[in-house]
Amino acid sequence: MMNNSDPPLGQAVRSVQSVQAMPAVQAEALTVVRGTRKVLRGLDFTVPRGRITGLLGPSGCGKSTLMRAIVGTQAKVTGTLEVLGQPAGHATLRTRIGYVTQAPSVYDDLTVRQNLAYFAAILDPGRAAADRRHENVTRAITDVDLTAHADALAGNLSGGQRSRVSLAVALLGTPELLVLDEPTVGLDPVLRRDLWALFHTIAATRGATLLISSHVMDEAERCHRLLLLRDGELLADDTPDALRTRTATETVEAAFLHLVDEAKKSTTSTTKKEQTQ
């Protein structure tokens, strides 16, 4: 029986739909300064929920800085940055976000299972959570297809397998948002293909949001949406199809180069006008 104090079913459904419609990440005038240099320059963008958004751009363009800002570990951030409905870095986001850095975050002298058990204990401490932690560790190992290597020392694994361990750590709490900083760098084409298949499975079956950075333009074709960065500025926030149509090009790489050329022309034109004034 419904209590009189309970909200009507329709209202509850609308509330859930409203949350789902909200972007996973929303930024306005996002700026990061390091010393006298602006690393990110007034970025405005959104990351939709339940989709894979690619953060594409050359090395040094600000991708890692932007990801650190989103997970709340970057200093000197100004502007507005909301993540899952909270200010970036809010304490309640700790278990809702999974973050994988470029360098695998594993201990070489521990096995795969021991590494995951250690991080699970940090995320979900206490004796009462022991069974839940064990289930999460087993699930994460299965998710990244490392069951056969669960009791191998991390130091004896290949580079691709170590990257999978780092991803498994990020998956321990079934996060709503996964932030992956160049997770496929240095991997062979087969491992890259398998990891991207896993990313799409996570988004499709769990409704998780993935933000994945890369400087490899062909990976852009695997994303639902793209943020294209250059020198700390956002060149585009759109789908791959829309970018190709907008620039009349056949690939995202060609679209990116077209936008870079447009940006250069705009900068040159502005500079000449300032010099003549």
Sine and cosine of phi, psi and omega as CSV:
sin_phi,cos_phi,sin_psi,cos_psi,sin_omega,cos_omega
0.00,0.00,0.69,-0.72,-0.03,-1.00
-0.99,0.17,0.77,-0.64,0.07,-1.00
-0.95,0.33,0.57,-0.82,-0.01,-1.00
-0.87,0.49,-0.39,0.92,-0.03,-1.00
-1.00,0.10,-0.18,0.98,-0.01,-1.00
-0.96,0.28,0.59,-0.81,0.04,-1.00
-0.94,0.34,0.52,-0.86,0.06,-1.00
-0.83,0.56,0.48,-0.88,-0.03,-1.00
-0.84,0.54,-0.69,0.72,-0.01,-1.00
-0.86,0.51,-0.65,0.76,0.01,-1.00
-0.91,0.42,-0.64,0.77,0.00,-1.00
-0.91,0.42,-0.67,0.74,0.02,-1.00
-0.89,0.46,-0.69,0.73,0.01,-1.00
-0.89,0.45,-0.59,0.81,0.02,-1.00
-0.90,0.45,-0.70,0.71,0.03,-1.00
-0.90,0.44,-0.69,0.72,-0.01,-1.00
-0.90,0.44,-0.58,0.81,0.01,-1.00
-0.90,0.44,-0.67,0.74,0.02,-1.00
-0.90,0.43,-0.69,0.73,-0.01,-1.00
-0.90,0.43,-0.51,0.86,-0.02,-1.00
-0.97,0.23,-0.38,0.92,0.01,-1.00
-0.92,0.39,0.63,-0.78,0.04,-1.00
-0.91,0.41,0.46,-0.89,0.06,-1.00
-0.93,0.36,-0.60,0.80,0.03,-1.00
-0.70,-0.71,0.70,-0.71,0.06,-1.00
-0.69,-0.72,0.81,-0.58,-0.04,-1.00
-0.82,-0.58,0.64,-0.77,0.08,-1.00
-0.69,-0.72,0.82,-0.58,0.01,-1.00
0.80,0.60,0.59,0.81,-0.04,-1.00
-0.93,0.36,0.85,-0.52,-0.06,-1.00
-0.71,-0.70,0.66,-0.75,0.09,-1.00
-0.78,-0.63,0.79,-0.62,-0.01,-1.00
-0.91,-0.41,0.75,-0.67,0.08,-1.00
-0.83,-0.55,0.95,-0.31,-0.11,-0.99
0.93,0.38,-0.85,-0.52,0.05,-1.00
-0.98,-0.20,0.05,1.00,-0.09,-1.00
-0.97,-0.24,0.72,-0.70,0.12,-0.99
-1.00,0.09,0.92,-0.38,-0.01,-1.00
-0.99,0.16,-0.64,0.77,0.11,-0.99
-0.85,-0.53,0.69,-0.72,-0.17,-0.99
-0.87,-0.50,1.00,0.04,0.13,-0.99
0.83,0.56,0.81,0.59,-0.07,-1.00
-0.98,0.18,0.69,-0.72,0.13,-0.99
-0.85,-0.53,0.87,-0.49,0.01,-1.00
-0.26,-0.96,0.23,-0.97,0.12,-0.99
-0.74,-0.67,0.47,-0.88,0.11,-0.99
-0.88,-0.47,0.92,-0.39,-0.06,-1.00
-0.95,0.32,0.49,-0.87,0.00,-1.00
-0.96,0.28,0.53,-0.85,0.12,-0.99
0.94,0.33,0.28,0.96,-0.04,-1.00
-0.79,-0.62,0.21,-0.98,0.09,-1.00
-0.98,-0.21,0.89,-0.45,0.06,-1.00
-0.95,-0.30,0.81,-0.58,0.03,-1.00
-1.00,-0.05,0.72,-0.70,0.08,-1.00
-0.96,-0.29,0.98,-0.22,-0.18,-0.98
-0.92,-0.38,0.58,-0.81,0.06,-1.00
0.27,-0.96,0.28,-0.96,-0.02,-1.00
-0.93,0.38,0.32,-0.95,0.05,-1.00
-0.84,0.54,0.68,-0.73,0.02,-1.00
1.00,0.05,0.10,0.99,-0.05,-1.00
-1.00,0.08,-0.16,0.99,0.03,-1.00
0.91,-0.41,0.16,0.99,-0.05,-1.00
-0.88,0.47,-0.77,0.64,-0.04,-1.00
-0.90,0.43,-0.62,0.79,0.04,-1.00
-0.88,0.48,-0.68,0.73,0.01,-1.00
-0.89,0.45,-0.66,0.75,0.00,-1.00
-0.91,0.41,-0.65,0.76,0.05,-1.00
-0.90,0.45,-0.59,0.81,0.05,-1.00
-0.89,0.45,-0.66,0.75,-0.03,-1.00
-0.91,0.42,-0.65,0.76,-0.01,-1.00
-1.00,0.09,-0.07,1.00,0.13,-0.99
1.00,0.02,0.38,0.93,-0.02,-1.00
-0.92,-0.40,0.09,1.00,-0.03,-1.00
-0.99,-0.15,0.73,-0.68,0.01,-1.00
-1.00,0.08,0.30,-0.96,0.10,-0.99
0.83,0.55,0.79,0.61,0.05,-1.00
-0.97,-0.25,0.79,-0.62,0.07,-1.00
-0.83,-0.55,0.21,-0.98,-0.11,-0.99
1.00,-0.08,-0.22,-0.98,-0.01,-1.00
-0.94,-0.35,0.75,-0.66,0.03,-1.00
-0.60,-0.80,0.95,-0.30,0.02,-1.00
-0.94,-0.33,0.70,-0.71,-0.02,-1.00
-0.80,-0.60,0.86,-0.51,-0.03,-1.00
0.78,0.63,0.64,0.77,0.07,-1.00
0.99,0.14,0.08,1.00,-0.01,-1.00
-0.80,-0.60,0.38,-0.92,0.11,-0.99
-0.88,0.48,0.65,-0.76,0.01,-1.00
-0.80,0.60,0.70,-0.71,-0.01,-1.00
1.00,0.01,-0.03,1.00,0.00,-1.00
-0.88,0.47,0.61,-0.79,-0.09,-1.00
-0.85,0.53,-0.53,0.85,-0.05,-1.00
-0.95,0.31,-0.21,0.98,-0.02,-1.00
-1.00,0.10,-0.15,0.99,-0.12,-0.99
-0.81,0.59,-0.71,0.70,-0.04,-1.00
-1.00,-0.07,-0.01,1.00,-0.04,-1.00
-0.99,-0.15,-0.15,0.99,-0.03,-1.00
-0.84,-0.54,0.72,-0.70,0.15,-0.99
-0.95,-0.32,0.75,-0.67,-0.09,-1.00
-0.80,-0.61,0.82,-0.57,0.04,-1.00
-0.88,-0.47,0.89,-0.45,0.01,-1.00
-0.99,0.15,0.12,-0.99,-0.02,-1.00
-0.90,0.44,-0.66,0.75,0.01,-1.00
-1.00,0.04,0.77,-0.63,0.01,-1.00
-0.82,0.57,0.79,-0.61,-0.05,-1.00
-0.99,-0.11,0.96,0.28,-0.01,-1.00
-0.70,-0.71,0.37,-0.93,0.04,-1.00
-0.99,-0.14,0.85,-0.52,-0.10,-0.99
-0.90,0.43,-0.48,0.88,-0.07,-1.00
-1.00,0.00,0.14,0.99,0.07,-1.00
-0.91,-0.42,0.45,-0.89,0.08,-1.00
-0.96,0.27,0.17,-0.99,0.05,-1.00
-0.83,0.55,-0.75,0.66,-0.03,-1.00
-0.90,0.44,-0.64,0.77,0.00,-1.00
-0.92,0.39,-0.63,0.78,0.07,-1.00
-0.85,0.52,-0.74,0.67,-0.04,-1.00
-0.93,0.38,-0.62,0.79,0.03,-1.00
-0.89,0.46,-0.62,0.78,0.02,-1.00
-0.89,0.45,-0.77,0.64,-0.03,-1.00
-0.94,0.35,-0.53,0.85,0.05,-1.00
-0.90,0.44,-0.60,0.80,0.01,-1.00
-0.92,0.38,-0.50,0.87,0.06,-1.00
-0.96,0.30,-0.67,0.74,-0.03,-1.00
-0.95,0.32,-0.59,0.80,-0.13,-0.99
-0.66,-0.75,0.95,0.30,-0.12,-0.99
-0.97,0.25,0.23,-0.97,0.08,-1.00
0.97,-0.25,0.51,-0.86,-0.01,-1.00
-0.91,0.43,-0.56,0.83,-0.05,-1.00
-0.89,0.45,-0.38,0.93,-0.05,-1.00
-0.99,-0.13,0.14,0.99,-0.10,-1.00
-0.85,0.53,-0.73,0.68,-0.02,-1.00
-0.90,0.43,-0.65,0.76,0.01,-1.00
-0.91,0.42,-0.65,0.76,0.03,-1.00
-0.89,0.47,-0.67,0.74,0.01,-1.00
-0.88,0.48,-0.67,0.74,0.02,-1.00
-0.90,0.43,-0.66,0.75,-0.01,-1.00
-0.91,0.41,-0.64,0.77,0.01,-1.00
-0.90,0.43,-0.72,0.69,0.00,-1.00
-0.89,0.46,-0.68,0.73,0.01,-1.00
-0.90,0.45,-0.70,0.71,-0.04,-1.00
-0.90,0.43,-0.62,0.78,0.04,-1.00
-0.89,0.45,-0.65,0.76,0.03,-1.00
-0.92,0.39,-0.66,0.75,-0.02,-1.00
-0.82,0.57,-0.65,0.76,-0.08,-1.00
-0.99,-0.15,0.19,0.98,0.09,-1.00
0.87,0.50,0.75,0.66,0.03,-1.00
-0.87,-0.50,0.33,0.94,-0.03,-1.00
-0.84,0.55,-0.64,0.77,-0.02,-1.00
-0.94,0.34,-0.26,0.96,-0.02,-1.00
-0.90,-0.43,0.26,0.96,-0.11,-0.99
-0.86,0.50,-0.53,0.85,-0.05,-1.00
-0.96,-0.27,0.29,0.96,0.07,-1.00
-1.00,0.00,0.56,-0.83,0.07,-1.00
-0.91,0.42,0.68,-0.74,-0.01,-1.00
-0.87,0.50,-0.54,0.84,0.00,-1.00
-0.91,0.41,-0.29,0.96,0.00,-1.00
-0.99,-0.13,0.03,1.00,-0.04,-1.00
-1.00,0.07,0.35,-0.94,0.10,-1.00
-0.96,0.28,0.19,-0.98,0.00,-1.00
-0.86,0.50,-0.66,0.75,0.01,-1.00
-0.91,0.42,-0.63,0.78,0.02,-1.00
-0.93,0.38,-0.62,0.79,0.05,-1.00
-0.90,0.44,-0.61,0.79,0.05,-1.00
-0.89,0.45,-0.59,0.81,0.04,-1.00
-0.93,0.38,-0.57,0.82,0.05,-1.00
-0.90,0.44,-0.69,0.72,0.04,-1.00
-0.87,0.49,-0.65,0.76,0.04,-1.00
-0.91,0.42,-0.64,0.77,0.03,-1.00
-0.87,0.49,-0.64,0.77,0.05,-1.00
-0.86,0.51,-0.70,0.71,-0.01,-1.00
-0.91,0.41,-0.42,0.91,-0.05,-1.00
-1.00,0.02,-0.04,1.00,-0.12,-0.99
-0.83,0.55,-0.67,0.75,-0.07,-1.00
-0.99,-0.12,0.33,0.94,-0.12,-0.99
0.69,0.73,0.89,0.46,-0.09,-1.00
-0.90,0.43,0.48,-0.88,0.07,-1.00
-0.98,0.21,-0.49,0.87,-0.02,-1.00
-0.77,-0.63,0.81,-0.59,0.08,-1.00
-0.94,-0.35,0.84,-0.54,0.02,-1.00
-0.93,-0.37,0.93,-0.38,-0.14,-0.99
-0.87,-0.49,0.91,-0.41,-0.07,-1.00
-1.00,-0.05,0.98,-0.20,0.00,-1.00
0.73,0.68,0.85,0.53,-0.08,-1.00
-0.93,0.36,-0.28,0.96,-0.07,-1.00
-0.95,-0.30,0.11,0.99,-0.05,-1.00
-0.89,0.46,0.74,-0.67,0.04,-1.00
0.99,0.15,0.01,1.00,-0.03,-1.00
-1.00,-0.04,0.45,-0.89,0.02,-1.00
-0.97,0.26,0.29,-0.96,-0.09,-1.00
-0.83,0.56,-0.58,0.82,-0.02,-1.00
-0.93,0.38,-0.71,0.71,0.02,-1.00
-0.91,0.41,-0.63,0.78,0.05,-1.00
-0.87,0.49,-0.70,0.71,0.01,-1.00
-0.87,0.49,-0.70,0.71,-0.04,-1.00
-0.91,0.40,-0.63,0.77,0.02,-1.00
-0.91,0.41,-0.65,0.76,0.02,-1.00
-0.92,0.40,-0.56,0.83,0.09,-1.00
-0.89,0.45,-0.64,0.77,0.04,-1.00
-0.91,0.41,-0.67,0.75,0.02,-1.00
-0.85,0.52,-0.70,0.72,-0.01,-1.00
-0.93,0.38,-0.57,0.82,0.04,-1.00
-0.91,0.42,-0.68,0.73,0.01,-1.00
-0.88,0.47,-0.69,0.72,0.00,-1.00
-0.92,0.39,-0.66,0.75,-0.10,-1.00
-0.97,0.25,-0.65,0.76,-0.12,-0.99
-1.00,-0.01,-0.41,0.91,-0.05,-1.00
-0.92,-0.40,-0.16,0.99,-0.05,-1.00
0.94,0.34,0.32,0.95,-0.01,-1.00
-0.97,0.25,0.44,-0.90,0.09,-1.00
-0.99,-0.16,0.72,-0.69,0.02,-1.00
-0.85,-0.52,0.77,-0.64,0.13,-0.99
-0.90,-0.43,0.91,-0.41,-0.15,-0.99
-0.83,-0.56,0.84,-0.54,0.02,-1.00
-1.00,-0.08,0.47,-0.88,0.04,-1.00
-0.26,-0.96,0.45,-0.89,0.17,-0.99
-0.94,-0.33,0.12,0.99,0.03,-1.00
-0.99,-0.11,0.94,-0.34,-0.16,-0.99
-0.92,0.40,-0.46,0.89,-0.02,-1.00
-0.93,0.37,-0.32,0.95,0.05,-1.00
-0.96,0.29,-0.33,0.94,0.03,-1.00
-0.87,0.49,-0.52,0.85,-0.03,-1.00
-0.93,0.38,-0.26,0.96,-0.03,-1.00
-1.00,-0.02,-0.04,1.00,-0.08,-1.00
-0.99,-0.15,0.43,-0.90,0.07,-1.00
-0.98,0.20,-0.54,0.84,-0.04,-1.00
-0.56,-0.83,0.40,-0.92,-0.08,-1.00
-0.73,-0.68,0.62,-0.79,0.23,-0.97
-0.91,-0.41,0.88,-0.48,-0.01,-1.00
-0.97,-0.26,0.87,-0.50,-0.05,-1.00
-0.94,-0.35,0.57,-0.82,0.17,-0.99
-0.48,-0.88,0.82,-0.57,0.02,-1.00
0.78,0.63,0.66,0.75,0.07,-1.00
0.98,0.21,0.07,1.00,0.00,-1.00
-0.91,-0.42,0.55,-0.84,-0.02,-1.00
-1.00,0.02,0.90,-0.43,0.02,-1.00
-1.00,0.10,-0.49,0.87,-0.05,-1.00
-0.32,-0.95,0.50,-0.86,0.11,-0.99
-0.64,-0.77,1.00,-0.05,-0.15,-0.99
-0.30,-0.95,0.04,-1.00,0.06,-1.00
-0.99,0.14,0.39,-0.92,0.06,-1.00
-0.82,0.57,-0.69,0.72,-0.01,-1.00
-0.88,0.47,-0.69,0.72,-0.02,-1.00
-0.91,0.42,-0.60,0.80,0.02,-1.00
-0.91,0.41,-0.68,0.74,0.01,-1.00
-0.91,0.42,-0.65,0.76,0.02,-1.00
-0.91,0.40,-0.70,0.71,-0.04,-1.00
-0.88,0.48,-0.59,0.81,-0.07,-1.00
-0.98,-0.20,0.01,1.00,-0.01,-1.00
0.82,0.57,0.72,0.69,0.01,-1.00
-0.83,-0.55,0.20,-0.98,-0.08,-1.00
-0.99,-0.15,-0.33,0.94,-0.01,-1.00
-0.75,-0.66,0.33,-0.94,0.06,-1.00
-0.92,0.40,-0.57,0.82,0.03,-1.00
-0.88,0.48,-0.70,0.72,0.04,-1.00
-0.90,0.43,-0.62,0.79,0.04,-1.00
-0.89,0.45,-0.68,0.73,0.01,-1.00
-0.88,0.48,-0.73,0.69,-0.01,-1.00
-0.89,0.45,-0.61,0.79,0.05,-1.00
-0.88,0.48,-0.70,0.72,-0.01,-1.00
-0.93,0.38,-0.58,0.81,0.06,-1.00
-0.88,0.47,-0.71,0.70,0.02,-1.00
-0.89,0.47,-0.66,0.76,0.04,-1.00
-0.88,0.47,-0.67,0.74,0.00,-1.00
-0.90,0.44,-0.64,0.77,0.02,-1.00
-0.90,0.44,-0.69,0.73,0.01,-1.00
-0.89,0.46,-0.66,0.75,0.00,-1.00
-0.90,0.44,-0.68,0.73,0.00,-1.00
-0.90,0.43,-0.69,0.73,0.00,-1.00
-0.89,0.45,-0.67,0.74,0.01,-1.00
-0.89,0.45,-0.68,0.73,0.01,-1.00
-0.90,0.43,-0.66,0.75,0.00,-1.00
-0.89,0.46,-0.70,0.72,0.00,-1.00
-0.89,0.45,-0.64,0.76,0.03,-1.00
-0.89,0.45,-0.66,0.75,0.00,-1.00
-0.91,0.42,-0.59,0.81,-0.01,-1.00
-0.94,0.33,-0.49,0.87,-0.02,-1.00
-1.00,0.07,-0.19,0.98,-0.03,-1.00
-0.99,0.11,0.00,0.00,0.00,0.00
